[in-house]
Amino acid sequence: MKKITFLLLLISFTGFSQISDEEQLKAIYNQALTNSKCYSQLEYLSNTIGHRLSGSAGAEKAVLYTKQQMEQSGAFDKVYLQEVMVPKWVRGGKEEAYIKVQGKKIKVPVCALGGSIATSKNGVTAEVIEVQSFKELEQLGTEKIKGKIVFFNRPMNPSNIEAFHSYGSAGDQRRSGPKEASKFGAVGAIVRSLNFRLDDYPHTGATSYGDIPVEQRIPTAAISTNGAELLSKELKQNPKLTFYFKQSCYQEKDVLSYNVVGEIKGSVTPEKIIVVGGHLDSWDLADGSHDDGAGCVQSLEVVNIFKNLNYKPKNTIRVVMFMNEENGGRGGDKYQEQSLKNNENHIFAMESDSGGFSPRGFSIEADDSSFSKIAQWKSLFEPYLIHSFMKGHSGSDIQDLTSRRIVKAGLRPDSQRYFDYHHAGNDTFEAVNKRELELGAATMTSLIYLIDKYGI
């Protein structure tokens, strides 16, 4: 009887590696769709904790919650916090804005961009000059811009099928628009929200003044796409109209926060490390369910699936909840700093930071030989409608991670609806589909399983 029991145990521990890859991926997807914790974990992050802007109470609660979830899972050999100093920007009271034309005031939805300074207590009122690019701004020069509010109104290009390409080409307005406008004497800046859809949600996001002195910085806000369309229309009819906006945001001193790290020691080559994660912080207009609560809980689900399937990884697996991706990137920087300090050997890194929509494939940073090897696995994913394996950006938190030889990948969900919610007040739990979220977790787990089994 003891021999039979031993044989059954031996089969349970070795069976994973003896079944085909097709069968194993099927088991992974089955686990994710029938026995997943990620949707309930996201519900807690979103609806109980809420927004998690770096330095906020919500961010610290999220650190404690995800650490607790790792510890209670029983899947990790160790769980620890990695200290990181993060910026603390506070939005303050709700912003106000209106267009003043022909004696009437038309309210429009705006929100301060992350890192912006406040207006005065009385707000800013000035004429508006609309531009599409920094080149146009320069051509207008100080004479036409000084004392005015610059209105950056270049829409995201709707002709790109990959939405992130449109976001990338329009994002300079938000990131650097205020800095550029201040050089020509502008008193404020308004930026069209980075969103395909016409709606009333202003989309925040980080802006930077670069090395411009504090006294020369100008307040800046995002305006909803509907608001931008209206302002542009009114300007064409009334070029001398004025715009008013008021915001009370401010910057405090940096505060201590943490990356949350859970580690499973590899059973064969523990010195080789595979890391998977998302960023725990979010913007403060909503609870950040797509950006990036989804990526965090999907990363946690990877080890939950391995545990349920009794898979013992050959290489060390780390799950990391990165802090401060949205307005600083310091969590990723700290992880890289500690990796270099400890002379660690990362062979693979994956990030999920593109929303919880249906997965379509991966964006991969790799040399040609490693990319070709991963591309050969495409047929394993096609039954799950995962068909896109392309070279490209992996993720902001892992982009600077270096090692002797490393492959990086970003989960790429369908991108068409992502920017309807990105950095806006409607990025809430209700916007995430349970099944799509779980499919993403299974897709991440499947690639990590193949990397762990076959290497790079």
Buried (B, 14 or more C-beta within 10 A) or exposed (E): EEEEEEEEEEEEEEEBEEEEBEEBBBBBBBBBBEEBBBBEBBBBBBEEBBBBBBBBEBBBBBBEBBBEBBEEBEBBEEBEBBEBBBBBBEBEEEBBBBBBBEEEEBEBBBBBBBBBBBBEEEBBBBBBBBBEEBEEBEEBEEEEBEEBBBBBBBBBBEEBEBBBBBBBEBBBBBBBBBBBBBBBBBBBBBBBBBBBBEBBBBBBBBBBBEEBEEEEBBBBBBBBBBBBBBBBEBBEEEEEBBBBBBBBBEBEEBBEBBBBBBBBEBEEBBEBBBBBBBBBBBBBBBBBBBBBBBBBBBBBBBBBBBBBBEBBBBBBBBBBBBBBBBBBBBBBBBBBBBBEEEEBBBBBBBBBBBBBBBBBBBBBBBEEEBBEBBBEBBEBBEEBBBEBBEEBBBBBBBBEBEBEEBBBBBBBBBBEBBBBBBBBBBBBBEBBEBEBBBBBBBBBBBBBBBBBBEBB
